[in-house]
């Protein structure tokens, strides 16, 4: 999703996105919580133990502290648009299916499922006695209401992932989807972040979603007990989670530390147990610390420059192509990522399903870039602005290097650093010229990013304003095409059109970097970005 943004998965986001929001509380006692964590059973007084009998001590509470680069923005499963929400909401919400570390799906709240021969009816058999985090039973009405809300096109951008559904039916033991047409990637839809079950009565009692999200109650392994915007989020173990013995850790404290150096210092001091998005220039150094472990998880991440195609001179594809050819991606990777990563040759990540490996991309060619600008009527260049988020060393480095490269073709760049809230407003309101952003997939199928990135009706094509009738048709047809070779041809052609039009400029692909204390056990991040924390442990 937009790094989706990072800002959109869809992270606006690049390698460091920062969003500071006003103070909100979860189920903390001081907050006007509509729901709260289930109360602990009252303690009882045990008979005095014999003098020679030792009373075993209660096990110590296990707490994991995570330092993240960006605060939550909108932790509503349906209305969100950022990885800063998606990767964390999946700790306290659950749906019918979930992704495994290899990105295949497995049963979650459903224990099994079957598909009719014509592919139009999907029946999921539910686990018995499912409950929300306060012990309230999950009802058929909750399922239908939640999934109907998620597929309503008036509710955010992600409804397109459920657009094939004609009707949702539920009983106490099943959830049934009736599809309008065979939808090839539908197996992933029930595992997506927006297809979770929510407590209809609680949402209504809270006064709607904007209030409920401050102290939500889902059915995931954790409960979001408290959210102090711009500071921290506290997750506590859900005693009603269906999977016995999980999660292992009792509490997860997620601290928002937007400055890269401050986040690293907190790790070195032991104030946090792990951090995400460290600047690449510190990775080798931190890897030499005997108390730390550097994880380089394979990813579907792509860093890019979003370009507002509505504004001159960017409404001319020759100008956009000139800018793409004037970037030395290998130099960017060497300087910014210290050699970690691969140049992007299209908008889809390398190695992903139907990635078009026949495209050369935009090899660094200053003379070609100059010729394209001259052809477009900008032989003397022009002035423009690149917006970046404050606090990100990576974004600052990318913008500075691109600024120098584009100067060779007469493009005068001003780098504008913005607080993340203003940065996001500029993106969503389409007032920017160029921004640094990024994407990660949420499903192992190209349909999601294609619809987000180049189908205008979904998100104005990454808010670039780009539109292509041919792509719109190909994207719609590919969702229904059951022949893998024909699907491949469609997605290859979409990438070809993208490279010809260059609505935005892909830069490079790189792994997810997490640095953790060596006492953290089984920290897992999938290539889709999701943190799988239910099996994580910590030895303190």
C-alpha positions in Angstrom: 0.0 0.0 0.0 0.9 3.5 -0.2 3.8 4.0 1.9 1.2 3.9 0.7 1.4 6.7 1.3 3.8 6.8 3.6 2.1 8.6 3.2 -0.6 6.3 0.6 0.4 0.8 1.7 -1.0 3.6 -0.2 3.1 5.0 2.6 3.1 9.9 1.4 6.1 7.9 2.3 9.3 7.1 1.1 11.7 5.6 3.4 10.8 7.9 6.1 7.4 9.4 6.5 6.3 11.2 9.5 2.9 12.1 10.5 2.2 13.9 13.8 -1.5 14.1 14.8 -3.3 15.6 17.8 -3.6 13.7 21.0 -6.0 10.7 21.0 -6.5 8.1 23.8 -7.5 4.5 23.5 -9.0 2.6 26.4 -6.9 4.4 29.0 -8.8 5.3 32.1 -8.5 9.0 31.4 -10.1 8.7 27.9 -13.8 8.8 27.2 -13.5 5.3 26.0 -16.5 3.7 24.3 -14.8 0.4 24.9 -12.1 -0.7 27.3 -9.8 -3.6 27.8 -11.5 -6.5 29.6 -11.1 -6.2 33.3 -8.8 -8.7 35.0 -10.5 -11.2 37.3 -10.5 -10.0 41.0 -7.7 -11.5 43.0 -8.6 -14.0 45.7 -6.8 -14.6 48.9 -5.0 -18.0 49.0 -4.4 -19.9 52.2 -1.1 -19.2 53.8 1.6 -21.5 52.6 3.5 -23.7 55.0 6.7 -22.1 56.2 8.9 -24.5 54.3 6.9 -24.2 51.0 8.1 -21.6 48.5 5.3 -19.6 46.7 6.2 -19.4 43.0 6.5 -15.9 41.8 4.1 -14.6 39.1 5.7 -14.6 35.7 7.1 -11.2 34.7 5.1 -9.3 32.2 6.8 -9.3 28.8 6.8 -5.9 27.1 8.2 -5.1 23.6 9.0 -1.5 22.8 9.1 -0.5 19.1 10.4 2.8 17.7 8.6 3.7 14.5 9.4 6.6 12.1 5.8 7.7 11.7 2.7 8.0 13.8 -0.6 6.5 13.0 -2.7 8.6 10.7 -6.2 7.1 10.4 -6.4 3.6 12.1 -9.7 2.8 10.5 -9.5 -0.4 8.4 -11.6 1.0 5.7 -10.7 4.7 5.5 -6.9 4.5 5.9 -4.4 5.1 3.2 -1.0 4.5 4.8 1.3 1.8 5.9 1.7 3.6 9.2 -1.8 2.4 9.9 -2.0 -0.8 7.9 1.0 -2.7 9.4 -0.2 -2.0 12.9 -4.0 -2.3 12.7 -3.4 -5.9 11.8 -2.2 -6.5 15.3 -5.7 -5.7 16.8 -8.1 -6.5 14.0 -8.7 -9.9 12.3 -10.6 -11.2 9.3 -11.5 -14.5 7.8 -8.0 -15.2 6.4 -4.5 -13.9 7.1 -1.1 -13.8 5.3 1.7 -16.2 6.2 5.4 -15.2 6.1 5.6 -16.5 2.5 2.5 -14.4 1.5 0.2 -17.3 1.0 -3.0 -17.2 2.9 -4.2 -19.3 5.8 -7.3 -19.6 8.0 -7.8 -16.9 10.7 -11.3 -16.4 12.1 -12.4 -18.8 9.4 -11.2 -22.4 9.9 -11.8 -23.5 6.3 -13.4 -22.4 3.0 -14.6 -23.7 -0.3 -15.3 -22.3 -3.7 -18.1 -23.2 -6.1 -17.2 -24.7 -9.5 -18.1 -21.5 -11.3 -16.0 -19.4 -8.9 -19.0 -17.2 -7.9 -19.7 -18.5 -4.4 -17.1 -18.5 -1.6 -18.2 -20.1 1.7 -16.1 -19.6 4.8 -16.7 -21.8 7.9 -16.1 -19.8 11.1 -14.3 -21.0 14.2 -16.7 -21.6 17.1 -17.2 -19.0 19.9 -15.4 -16.1 18.3 -15.4 -12.9 20.4 -14.3 -9.3 20.2 -11.7 -8.0 22.6 -14.3 -7.2 25.4 -15.7 -10.8 25.3 -18.8 -9.8 23.2 -19.7 -12.6 20.7 -19.1 -11.8 17.0 -22.5 -11.9 15.3 -23.6 -12.5 11.7 -24.8 -8.9 11.7 -21.2 -7.8 12.5 -19.8 -9.7 9.5 -22.4 -8.4 7.0 -22.2 -4.8 8.3 -18.3 -4.8 8.3 -17.9 -6.2 4.9 -20.7 -4.1 3.3 -19.0 -1.0 4.8 -15.6 -2.1 3.4 -17.0 -2.6 -0.1 -19.0 0.6 -0.2 -17.3 2.9 -2.9 -18.2 5.9 -0.8 -16.0 4.6 2.0 -12.4 5.3 1.0 -10.3 4.0 -1.9 -9.9 0.3 -0.9 -13.4 -0.7 -1.9 -12.1 -1.7 -5.3 -10.5 -4.8 -3.7 -14.0 -6.0 -2.9 -15.8 -4.6 -6.0 -16.5 -8.1 -7.4 -18.8 -8.9 -4.4 -22.5 -8.8 -5.2 -23.8 -9.9 -1.8 -22.5 -10.9 1.7 -24.5 -13.4 3.7 -23.7 -14.7 7.2 -24.9 -17.1 9.8 -23.6 -18.1 13.2 -21.2 -20.5 11.5 -20.5 -19.2 7.9 -19.8 -16.1 5.9 -20.7 -16.4 2.2 -19.6 -14.1 -0.6 -21.7 -14.1 -3.8 -19.6 -12.6 -6.6 -20.8 -10.7 -9.7 -18.1 -12.4 -11.8 -15.1 -14.7 -11.3 -12.5 -12.5 -9.7 -9.0 -14.0 -10.0 -7.3 -12.4 -7.0 -10.3 -12.9 -4.7 -8.5 -15.4 -2.5 -6.5 -12.4 -1.1 -9.4 -10.1 -0.5 -10.6 -11.8 2.8 -7.0 -11.4 4.1 -6.8 -7.7 3.4 -6.7 -5.1 6.2 -10.1 -3.6 5.1 -12.0 -6.9 5.3 -11.8 -7.4 9.1 -14.8 -7.8 11.3 -15.9 -4.9 13.5 -18.5 -4.6 16.3 -21.4 -2.8 14.7 -23.1 -2.0 18.1 -19.9 -0.6 19.6 -19.1 1.6 16.6 -22.7 3.0 16.7 -22.5 3.5 20.5 -19.2 5.4 20.2 -20.9 7.8 17.8 -19.3 6.6 14.6 -15.9 5.6 13.2 -14.0 8.7 14.0 -14.7 8.2 17.7 -14.4 4.4 17.7 -11.0 4.4 16.2 -9.6 6.2 19.2 -10.3 3.2 21.4 -11.2 0.3 19.0 -12.1 -3.2 19.9 -11.4 -5.9 17.3 -10.6 -9.6 17.4 -6.9 -9.6 16.7 -4.1 -10.9 19.0 -3.8 -7.5 20.7 -6.1 -4.7 21.9 -5.2 -1.1 21.1 -5.5 0.2 24.7 -4.2 3.7 24.2 -3.2 6.0 21.4 -1.5 9.3 22.3 -1.1 11.0 18.9 2.4 11.9 18.1 3.8 10.0 21.0 2.8 6.4 21.4 0.4 3.6 21.0 -0.1 0.8 23.6 -1.2 -2.7 22.6 -2.1 -5.3 25.2 -2.7 -9.0 24.9 -6.3 -9.9 23.9 -7.5 -12.6 26.3 -10.3 -13.5 23.9 -8.1 -14.2 20.9 -9.0 -17.5 19.3 -5.4 -18.9 19.0 -4.5 -20.3 22.4 -1.1 -19.3 23.7 -0.9 -16.4 21.3 0.3 -13.8 21.4 3.4 -14.5 23.5 4.3 -10.9 24.5 1.9 -9.2 27.0 2.3 -5.6 25.9 3.7 -3.8 22.8 4.5 -0.1 23.3 4.9 1.6 19.9 6.8 4.9 20.3 6.6 7.5 17.5 10.2 8.8 17.0 10.3 10.7 13.8 13.9 11.8 13.8 16.3 9.1 12.5 19.1 9.9 14.9 16.9 10.1 18.0 15.3 6.7 17.1 18.8 5.1 16.8 19.9 6.6 20.1 16.8 5.2 21.8 17.7 1.8 20.5 21.4 2.1 21.6 20.3 3.2 25.1 17.8 0.4 25.5 14.8 2.7 25.6 13.3 0.7 22.7 13.8 -2.9 21.6 13.7 -2.4 17.8 13.3 0.4 15.2 12.2 0.6 11.6 13.5 2.7 8.7 17.0 3.5 9.9 19.0 5.5 7.4 21.1 3.2 5.3 24.3 5.1 6.1 24.0 3.8 9.7 23.2 0.2 9.0 26.8 -1.2 8.8 27.8 0.7 11.9 24.8 -0.6 13.9 25.4 -4.1 12.6 28.7 -4.2 14.3 27.1 -3.6 17.7 27.2 -7.0 19.5 23.9 -6.2 21.2 22.0 -5.6 18.0 20.7 -7.6 15.0 20.1 -6.1 11.6 17.2 -7.6 9.6 17.0 -7.0 5.9 13.6 -8.4 5.0 12.7 -8.9 1.3 10.2 -6.3 0.2 7.8 -5.1 -2.5 8.9 -1.6 -1.8 9.5 1.0 -4.5 10.7 4.5 -3.9 9.5 7.1 -6.5 9.0 10.7 -7.3 5.3 11.6 -7.5 4.7 14.2 -10.2 1.6 16.3 -10.5 0.7 15.7 -14.2 -1.9 18.5 -13.9 0.6 21.3 -13.6 2.9 22.7 -16.4 5.4 21.7 -17.5 4.6 18.2 -16.1 1.5 17.9 -18.2 3.9 17.0 -21.1 5.2 13.4 -21.0 8.4 14.5 -22.7 9.3 16.6 -19.7 8.5 13.7 -17.3 10.6 11.4 -19.4 13.5 13.9 -19.4 13.5 14.0 -15.7 13.5 10.2 -15.5 16.4 9.9 -17.8 18.4 12.6 -15.9 18.5 10.4 -12.7 21.5 8.1 -12.1 19.7 5.4 -10.1 22.9 3.4 -9.4 24.5 6.5 -8.0 21.4 7.0 -5.8 21.6 3.5 -4.5 25.3 3.7 -3.8 25.1 7.1 -2.0 21.7 6.9 -0.2 21.4 3.1 0.4 25.1 2.3 0.6 24.7 -0.1 -2.3 21.6 -1.9 -0.9 18.8 -2.1 -3.5 18.1 -2.3 -7.2 17.3 0.3 -9.8 13.6 0.5 -10.7 12.8 -0.1 -14.4 9.0 0.3 -14.1 6.6 0.9 -11.2 6.2 -2.8 -10.3 8.8 -4.3 -7.9 11.3 -6.7 -9.3 10.5 -10.4 -8.9 6.8 -9.7 -8.4 4.1 -11.6 -10.3 3.9 -10.4 -13.9 6.8 -8.0 -13.4 7.8 -6.9 -17.0 11.5 -7.8 -17.1 11.8 -6.8 -20.8 11.7 -3.1 -20.0 15.0 -1.2 -19.8 13.5 1.6 -17.7 15.2 5.0 -18.1 19.0 4.5 -18.2 20.9 7.6 -17.1 21.3 9.7 -20.3 21.8 13.5 -19.8 21.9 14.2 -23.5 18.7 12.4 -24.2 17.1 14.3 -21.3 18.2 17.6 -22.7 16.9 16.7 -26.2 13.5 15.8 -24.7 13.3 19.1 -22.9 14.2 21.0 -26.1 11.5 19.1 -28.0 9.0 20.0 -25.4 9.9 23.7 -25.5 12.0 23.9 -22.3 15.5 24.0 -23.7 16.6 26.4 -21.0 15.0 24.3 -18.3 12.6 25.5 -15.6 12.2 25.9 -11.8 10.4 23.5 -9.6 10.0 22.3 -6.0 10.5 18.9 -4.4 8.7 18.4 -1.2 10.1 16.1 1.5 9.1 15.2 5.1 11.1 16.8 7.9 13.3 14.4 9.9 14.1 11.9 7.1 17.8 11.7 6.2 16.9 9.4 3.3 14.5 11.8 1.7 16.9 14.7 2.2 19.7 12.7 0.5 17.5 11.7 -2.4 16.2 15.2 -3.0 19.7 16.7 -2.8 21.2 14.2 -5.2 18.3 14.6 -7.7 18.6 18.4 -7.3 22.3 18.1 -8.5 21.5 15.7 -11.4 18.6 17.8 -12.7 20.8 20.9 -12.6 22.7 19.4 -15.5 19.7 19.7 -17.7 18.7 23.2 -16.6 16.1 22.2 -14.0 16.5 24.4 -10.9 15.1 22.5 -7.9 14.2 24.0 -4.5 13.9 21.4 -1.7 11.0 22.2 0.6 10.9 20.5 3.9 7.4 20.1 5.4 5.9 18.8 8.6 4.2 15.5 7.7 0.7 16.8 8.2 1.3 19.6 5.6 3.1 17.1 3.3 0.1 14.8 3.3 -2.4 17.7 2.8 -0.4 18.7 -0.2 -0.5 15.2 -1.6 -4.2 14.6 -1.0 -5.3 18.1 -2.2 -3.1 17.8 -5.3 -1.3 21.0 -4.6 2.3 19.6 -4.9 4.6 19.6 -7.9 6.9 16.8 -7.0 7.1 14.7 -3.8 9.1 11.8 -2.7 6.9 8.8 -2.0 6.8 5.0 -2.0 4.7 1.9 -2.3 4.5 -1.6 -0.9 2.1 -4.3 -2.1 -0.6 -5.6 0.3 -1.3 -8.7 -1.8 1.0 -10.9 -3.9 -0.9 -9.9 -7.1 -0.3 -6.8 -9.4 -4.0 -5.9 -9.4 -3.9 -3.8 -6.2 -1.0 -1.5 -7.2 -2.1 -1.3 -10.8 -5.6 0.0 -9.7 -4.1 2.4 -7.2 -1.2 3.7 -9.3 -2.5 4.0 -12.8 -6.3 3.7 -12.7 -7.5 7.3 -12.2 -10.9 6.4 -10.7 -9.2 4.8 -7.7 -6.8 7.4 -6.3 -6.3 9.7 -9.2 -3.3 7.5 -10.1 -1.2 8.1 -7.0 -2.7 11.6 -7.0 -0.6 12.4 -10.1 -3.8 13.0 -12.2 -2.7 10.6 -14.9 -5.4 8.8 -16.9 -5.3 6.2 -19.7 -8.3 4.6 -21.3 -6.3 1.7 -22.4 -4.9 1.0 -19.0 -8.4 1.4 -17.4 -9.7 -1.4 -19.7 -6.7 -3.7 -19.3 -6.8 -3.4 -15.5 -10.5 -4.2 -15.4 -10.1 -7.2 -17.8 -7.1 -8.6 -16.0 -9.2 -9.0 -12.8 -11.5 -11.4 -14.6 -9.0 -13.2 -16.9 -8.4 -16.7 -15.6 -5.7 -17.6 -18.2 -2.3 -16.8 -16.6 -0.6 -16.1 -19.9 -3.3 -13.7 -21.0 -3.1 -11.9 -17.6 0.6 -11.6 -18.0 0.2 -10.0 -21.4 -2.2 -7.5 -19.9 0.0 -6.5 -17.0 3.1 -6.4 -19.3 1.3 -4.0 -21.6 0.2 -1.8 -18.6 3.8 -1.5 -17.6 4.8 -0.6 -21.1 2.3 2.2 -21.3 3.4 3.5 -17.9 7.0 3.6 -19.1 6.0 5.5 -22.2 3.9 8.0 -20.2 6.0 8.3 -17.1 3.3 9.6 -14.8 5.7 9.3 -11.9 9.4 8.4 -11.6 10.3 5.1 -10.0 13.7 5.2 -8.4 14.7 2.0 -6.7 13.6 -1.1 -4.8 15.1 -1.9 -1.4 14.5 -4.3 1.5 12.8 -3.4 4.8 15.4 -2.7 7.4 14.7 -3.4 11.0 17.3 -3.2 13.8 16.5 -5.0 17.0 18.1 -5.9 20.3 19.5 -9.4 20.2 17.1 -10.4 22.9 14.1 -10.1 20.5 13.1 -13.5 19.1 11.2 -14.2 15.9 10.6 -10.7 14.7 9.0 -11.1 11.3 8.0 -8.7 8.6 6.6 -10.1 5.3 7.5 -8.7 1.9 4.0 -7.1 2.0 5.2 -5.1 5.0 3.0 -6.7 7.6 4.5 -7.2 11.1 3.7 -10.7 12.4 4.0 -10.1 16.1 1.8 -12.8 17.5 4.7 -15.3 17.5 7.4 -12.8 18.6 9.1 -13.2 22.0 11.6 -11.2 24.0 14.1 -12.5 26.5 14.8 -9.9 29.3 
